[in-house]
């Protein structure tokens, strides 16, 4: 770019030219509306007409959505022809089914809770079992330490007695050797 300026060559930029963008192209294609301006009364009437039409469309949409939801959620029994009569015991059976399902759900939740409680109790049982075995090991260790100390004392006593007996035997032999 610098070389082009120094040499007096035209630059590659669009200086002085308007760049065509999508917005400008669209703006040129759209023409202003030729509809006549409405008076305030006509504007209010048109606004009311459009709002009522909008409300009716919304109401119709909601009804159709509700009908579609009912259609999707209903069973084959509810899809019967309008001329057919429904079974009078169906509602009773349906309520009984709902009660049974709720009871099953409650039982499943109870089972899950009981399993969690059992796991917690097993943890405590393991903890106390380990604690008991650890206490027994400490008790046995203390007993073995005291037993080892007693054994050392006995060994020392035996060593002293043995030394005393050896001294007595040596004294007795030396005394017997001197008498003849």
Secondary structure, DSSP 8 states (H G I E B T S, - for coil): -HHHHHHT---SS-TTS----HHHHHHHH----------HHHHHHHHHHHHHHHHHHHHHHHHHHHHHHHHHHS-GGGGS-TTS---TTHHHHHHHHHHHHHHHHHHHHHHHHHHHHHHHHHHHHHHHHHHHHHHHHHHHHHHHHHHHHHHHHHHHHHHHHHHHHHHHHHHHHHHHHHH-
